Amino acid sequence: MEIVLALGIGVLTGSGVWLILRPRTFQVIIGLSLLSYAVNLFIVAMGRLGSGAAPVLAERAAGDPARFVDPLPQALVLTAIVISFATTALLLVVLLAARGLTGTDHVDGREPGA
Amino acid sequence: MRDHLMIAPVVLPLLAGAVMLALGGERRRSANALINVAAVFALVLISILLVRDADASPTGIAGIYRLGDWPAPFAIVIVADRLSALMVLLTSIVGAAAVVFSLARWQRVGVLFHPLFQFLLMGVNGAFLTGDLFNLFVFFEVLLAASYGLALQGSGATRVRAGLHYIVVNLAASLLFLIGVSLIYGVAGTLNMADLAVRIPAIRAEDRPLLEAGAGILGIAFLVKGGMWPLCFWLPGTYAAAPPPAAAIFAILTKVGAYIVLRLSLLLFGASAGASAQFGAEWLLIGGMATMAFGAIGSLASQDMARLASFSVLVSSGTVLAAIGLGHGAVGPALFYLISSTLGLSAFFLLVELVERGREPGADVLAVTRELYGEEDELQESEEVGIAIPATMGLLGITFIGCALVIAGLPPLSGFIAKFALAAAALDLDPGAVPVTVWIFLAVLIVSGLAALIAMTRAGISALWASPDRTVPRIRLIEMGPVLILLILCGLQTIKAGPIMGYMQATARSLHVPNDYIHGVLGSAGERPAPRAGGT
């Protein structure tokens, strides 16, 4: 499980970093989305991996913190997802505005050499 | 009632912004403007009360507000100590100046200026007051989201292009912020700043590299915001393209990064942090000095005043970061400098627009090549509103000189005292031999001041004296007033330098020995050694 998660985070981060270094705005926005997925998975991983455990308290299982999954990173991830969703939507609007105003989808607003 | 005062800088802008939107947003602009002005002046009063409370309290903490009244490590806390109260006061003053300035013209340029402005203030105040790392992230995002909207006010290709870079860079920085926060949580098991300060000395040696990696990544996220070289290339373009009232309040945003670096490095990695003490201090010093040098070169190279102001922002935040890296005695003067330079820069951002108003667009670039071309177009001033003050040009010139004095650090205004105190503190750090880094710091400090002076003088001469193609701009009192008030505050900072520096030194002392902060937040729980058994 650890290796799958680590590989997943690695592949998402690598693709994301490559994409945000690309010259087209759409590639950048997809890269940022991939990076935010990687970061969300990373936050969950920081709250200890495990499967089948109750989120906070199983019935009659109180008292042993090792038996349940840490709820705090899940709350953090939820917040992070909402915020990155909102900011990505905002970026999308600016991207469209930039496309409309400059007539190109290059991140610098003009084609190289133009 | 007084207990709830410290949450007001967060709740009041939220309510004000929400009421404006509920009233109908753009369709009720004058009502929105009224609410905005009332809210910012209420914030100034509230923050003055907070500063007085913090200064009067023996622990230096005006109060600790537990949201939902849960005990401290579990609930998010709002802490108003001397530093937070001071930063909130600075935000409110600059905010009030920018809002009053915007009433004349800029509120009509974009959409939803007033609600966005209030949400920005909410985010900034929240970031200054919160005592929890993840809550800090949330407030950061609030202020960033509002600043995206403000930076794009008025639209136009330049603004949208600069805004696109600004948003992408800050989104990437936010992701780094999250990685840093979750690494720290994974190692230390808490995100409450005071609780972290208690737990960090007890972190096991094998977990320490992870913790320091987390802190380093977190630091990079803040330094992107604070504009440290080489993370600052987004800043000049964005700030120069932003509408002036937004740029004036953006001068605070770089200081949010510097504030958090200062707060966390001294709270988490201060003298009592065990093996991690002084983590990153030398990087702050080197990076800060590189930022000052980059800003100085950039301000010499910039051909228009808005870019000059943006590079001056870099010099200012570089100076603050380098002084934080020096640590110890330099922190108090660094705070004094932070206040003075932020007031001066905000005034300058507002002033730039007034000076530029009477000139044709691109006049600065033309001025450089005027000898070659030697032809000017007649400028038509048509739809400006207000009365032309006969002494307008004189007043503009005097305020320009005032801004230049503050930014370059010359007497008689507060910039000089701030830089003098910084230099004196840097020389006093080590009573034996003065290390070579301090000499370099002093050299960069003085040279960056000189560069600012040269660049400002050149810009001033070409804009106010030697400009053949200018008409006297029509400037209204509510536009000139805020600039003058900000400069008068710099003057007051000079006259009252003793008491203000005393406040800064007391702030620096309580930052270096954060026991009162930790005990205040955690209560008696602050005593426990708090080992964490589980690990990640």
Contacts between the chains, C-beta under 8 A, distances in Angstrom:
chain1	res1	chain2	res2	distance
A	20	B	168	7.0
A	20	B	172	6.6
A	25	B	164	6.9
A	28	B	168	5.8
A	32	B	168	6.9
A	32	B	171	5.3
A	32	B	172	6.9
A	32	B	175	7.7
A	35	B	172	7.2
A	35	B	175	5.3
A	36	B	175	6.1
A	39	B	175	4.9
A	39	B	178	4.9
A	39	B	179	5.8
A	39	B	182	7.9
A	42	B	178	7.9
A	42	B	179	6.1
A	42	B	182	6.0
A	43	B	178	6.4
A	43	B	182	4.2
A	45	B	186	8.0
A	46	B	182	4.2
A	46	B	183	6.7
A	46	B	185	5.7
A	46	B	186	3.6
A	46	B	536	6.5
A	47	B	185	7.7
A	47	B	186	7.6
A	48	B	534	7.3
A	48	B	536	6.1
A	65	B	534	6.9
A	66	B	534	6.8
A	72	B	185	7.2
A	72	B	191	7.8
A	73	B	182	6.7
A	73	B	185	6.8
A	76	B	134	5.7
A	76	B	178	7.9
A	76	B	181	7.5
A	76	B	182	7.0
A	76	B	185	7.6
A	79	B	134	7.4
A	79	B	137	7.9
A	79	B	138	6.5
A	80	B	137	7.9
A	80	B	178	5.6
A	83	B	138	7.3
A	83	B	141	4.8
A	83	B	174	7.7
A	84	B	171	7.6
A	84	B	174	7.6
A	84	B	175	7.9
A	86	B	145	7.0
A	87	B	141	6.9
A	87	B	144	7.5
A	87	B	145	6.4
A	87	B	148	8.0
A	87	B	167	7.5
A	87	B	171	5.7
A	87	B	174	7.5
A	88	B	171	7.6
A	90	B	145	6.7
A	90	B	148	6.0
A	90	B	167	7.1
A	91	B	164	7.8
A	91	B	167	5.2
A	91	B	168	7.1
A	91	B	171	6.7
A	94	B	148	7.3
A	94	B	152	6.9
A	94	B	160	6.4
A	94	B	163	5.7
A	94	B	164	5.5
A	94	B	167	6.0
A	95	B	164	6.8
A	97	B	152	7.8
A	97	B	155	7.1
A	97	B	160	5.0
A	98	B	160	4.8
A	98	B	161	6.1
A	98	B	164	5.1
A	101	B	155	7.4
A	101	B	156	7.3
A	101	B	157	4.4
A	101	B	160	5.3
A	101	B	161	8.0
A	102	B	157	5.4
A	102	B	160	7.5
A	102	B	161	6.5
A	107	B	164	6.8
A	107	B	165	7.3
A	107	B	168	7.7
A	108	B	161	7.2
A	109	B	157	6.6
A	109	B	160	7.9
A	109	B	161	4.0
A	109	B	164	7.8
